[in-house]
């Protein structure tokens, strides 16, 4: 979800809060909406965060980087860097997609799968602006550095495809079915069914990808995350626009169709205009956008925890990217960010 809006560009764009505020004229809603501040965390964190919790209660935070950095915490607040998923170097099989030895790996998605007694990770190998991309797989019984087994390539895309194999997200249904959501820009976001026994495509001989959402005019549409709430609905979280904001669409089925609170389908595309940015281009009910010193929240992930669903994301303050966390309240039928 997440690296096409590059870190260097983000830091340049957000070097002053005044400049960031000026950029928000594109959508009045983004100027007037109020949101709680993120829970402050300590320690080093990373871009494109993924939050997982082990069976012993330890939290792990993963992010974009050459060897996929790992941080641990006893409380979701105080984080310590403990090493990398691949301590020596990125798998050689990723080189054709990053176009270098030990290139950046993006946007890991990590899930503790209790039935298999292991953590399952999906991650991206690509380069900026390219559709020559691939999603890879890794496993670990503990999530600790040096314990990860490379599971190989899951799927890839080429410059001829109208979608991009980046920003993976795994959802496991109560029935035991696995689905992997991915995509960015171009034709947007897609999902495909996996074989739980391998973590790879259930039907590798065909590209039976289901289209979930898209944007027109080349607008950003990435960081897909599908979450099944306790009310039985499926929620498609996504990061949109050059200065990220987080939007949500909802469906009765994991495969959609997804629509926002106003009924706008996630696959509906119109002209990308300043005043119609939300009504057109897949809609999306905004749940979090720039506010105060929290600039461009996005690259989100969710974790179901004992105190409710937790939203984790990165945002920008002058000079750096940091991680924020908030709880989500689904009592209205739509997620609301709370303290």
Secondary structure, 3 states (H helix, E strand, C coil): CCCCCCHHHHHHHCCCHHHHHHHHHHCHHHHHCCCCCCECCECCCCCCCEEEECCCCCEEEECCECCCEEEEECCCCECEEEEECCCCCCCHHHHHHHCCCCCCEEEEEEEEEHHHCEEEEEEEECCCCCCCEEEEEEEECCCCCCCCEEEEEEEEECCCCCCCCCCCEEEECCCCCEEEEEECCCCCEEEEEEECCCCEECCCCCCCCEEEECCCCCCCEEEEEEEECCCCCEEEEEEECCCCEEEEEEECCCCCCCECCCCCECCCCCCCCCCCCCCCCCCCEEEECCECCEEEEEEEEEEEECCEEEEEEEEEECCEEEEEEEEEECCCCCCEEEC
